[in-house]
């Protein structure tokens, strides 16, 4: 969402937009739209018929952040059983607290691990639990629309909202987002899936024209949203600030025609906050803000209604009731177009139980908050990725091993994600280093000494005299601005890379814990023995990290995004990757993430990489239920081509988890990158245990977008089918023949 320099900018709470008043309990209502045996579409039509034309128009315009005034006016008396107001709140890593700045009470919501951390679990149950907790607290606070999961592909990890997204692969992003959306909507809250489409950088997002060829748009950037609609059916989508191939995203055929007409999405599409206002703000390389006019990126009333945009947020700048009436009276739009948009809004509210059982303002119970804190810790443990573990330095012993030097910036108590103005602002925040230190001291017999790292000499001296060193490193990401580089934040004024290198030189038994929203560079990697990526772990991160370091929890996360060696070896340019204020060409096409690294440069850590304690998994018996299949015509998501089967055996010394990944290569001449993720299976096995896993291949696993026929096609030829532990570690290969 747009961050205005008035500090209203990243606000993600919108007061009523349906603008109908309070509800009589559903069981006491005899109005026909309260008949739950009818479909959501039938119920929406019945309720819509009770509204006059003005009231229908007013449904299409959102209201100001944290506003609770009825858009239909103080004198409006709703029919019994009318829908409650749409009360919206940001809900990516917990219920956000942006309204505190506007004089509203602070909400002590549970701070959960970042969405990218959920992608790192590769576990749909974990992602659904994440969404369920957010949905429960959203409802407990009285909100009924959660502005939640992002599925913008990590084209470049310097994107300021990398932490809010689900990685670099469209299948992984789509599956994991779907699970979170389903969890949120299970709590009778409408989930809003963001931000469709082509919003892969923050700096110029308000008016930049993202130029993406149709095949890349279909296969990479639209695919996560398509999956979420198929699997989770979110109540709403949010279109992005940018333009797509010359049209505002909130009017672009790539959004409206495909989503509504081709995919059959039944929910409503809303703008991001203050989208299409004709100007925006970008931050230059020196951190200076500039207001930039974008006269081409404006969304007129007529054009937006005709394109199929259902709701403008907030304030009705181009969807105000008067503007809609004027366009209607002039014959520029039709009543049917207004009714269609209003119907979609009401339909989603019926479909998700918001009308039958509206939430009432309040707070989560103490028992609920306590249970959610435990869940937050468990999710953080599942998300952590063990990147390096030389000489099995981890897990650390609780009783032997001598003293521990703990080094980390006290600034980790600040919001590390999105800052105080964005959709990631969740309280409470507390120093994870302090929590980790307390947990270590309480649970072990080892002496822990801490310095904050701002004095290099003091840190090196402490490290040299300790038996083990733990260094906490972090980065910061923020909506509305991108990162300048992939370097860790300094310790005060002390550069992090220099400090870590110096500490490791003084004591090679050094472990680095990363609290980052995405990839960082690690020039010191070979100087330390252990590296644990904890992401932005949420309020219980310190306890989770301590459990992981000492083996009370076994790391099982896998990278949802490639970690590059440096910024000169990435799919996008080292400089200028954001394009210009007006234009961004996605010249790399399909070669995003591991698809590019497979052809160009070995990464620091590949997509899908992750280690565990004591786990040593063997892959065997790779097979296909069908090795030759006819060419599917037409291509269908519901048609299965073959089953991939393989056996996993834990030859290690400890119960551990493995995520078996399946990739396919393509026949020569198809123009595809070397391989594509088509499925995975996560299993937990004890020492000596084996299990057979099955991963289905459907038509879309092998399909490419044919720009000549404007359709999906599975080309004839031989497809290598790879069983792998990461994109960089193929264990076995079979061949599937099509035609």
MOWOUR-V639556 format. One record per helix or strand of 2 or more residues. SS is the DSSP state (H for helix, E for strand). FROM is the first residue (numbers start at 1). LEN is the number of residues. Records with the same first field share a line. If there is no record, write none. Layout:
SS = FROM-LEN + FROM-LEN
This chain:
H = 26-3 + 32-3 + 40-9 + 53-6 + 98-5 + 115-7 + 124-17 + 162-3 + 170-16 + 214-8 + 223-9 + 256-7 + 301-7 + 321-9 + 335-17 + 366-18 + 390-3 + 410-4 + 419-3 + 432-12 + 456-9 + 496-11 + 525-3 + 541-9 + 594-4 + 699-4
E = 88-3 + 145-6 + 190-7 + 209-3 + 236-4 + 243-2 + 247-2 + 268-4 + 277-7 + 289-10 + 311-2 + 385-5 + 404-5 + 448-4 + 468-7 + 477-2 + 510-6 + 530-4 + 583-3 + 617-8 + 628-2 + 640-11 + 656-9 + 676-10 + 690-9 + 704-3 + 711-3 + 717-10 + 729-10
